[in-house]
Amino acid sequence: MENNTSTIETLFEKAEDYTRTTAELMKLKAVDKTADVASSMLSRGAVSIVFVMFAFLVNIGLSLWVGELLGKDYYGFFIVSGIYLIISILLYIFRDPLIKLPVSNFIIERMLKKS
């Protein structure tokens, strides 16, 4: 009888160890996936910031050039800002297929990626 009791206790201990190990592994996998998504978003954000700075300076130059062609500097700024108004309206109208869907797919792809 004592042999059966010790066997059952050993079985429960092993099941407990397995459960703890599985929970720890799941926690580590979640941390890994979160770090992967965060680092990917951060690196894309850094590249985006540099690109935005580049585009900002190009737009200032374009505005000054168009203004020079039209005779008044502020005309160029009005025209370039009008172009951005049209682009922002289009982005607002098509925000789901152009912004929301790709970002969602990127996050899902990163979260489900096999390591």
Secondary structure, 3 states (H helix, E strand, C coil): CHHHHHHHHHHHHHHHHHHHHHHHHHHHHHHHHHHHHHHHHHHHHHHHHHHHHHHHHHHHHHHHHHHHHHCCHHHHHHHHHHHHHHHHHHHHHCHHHHHHHHHHHHHHHHHHCCC
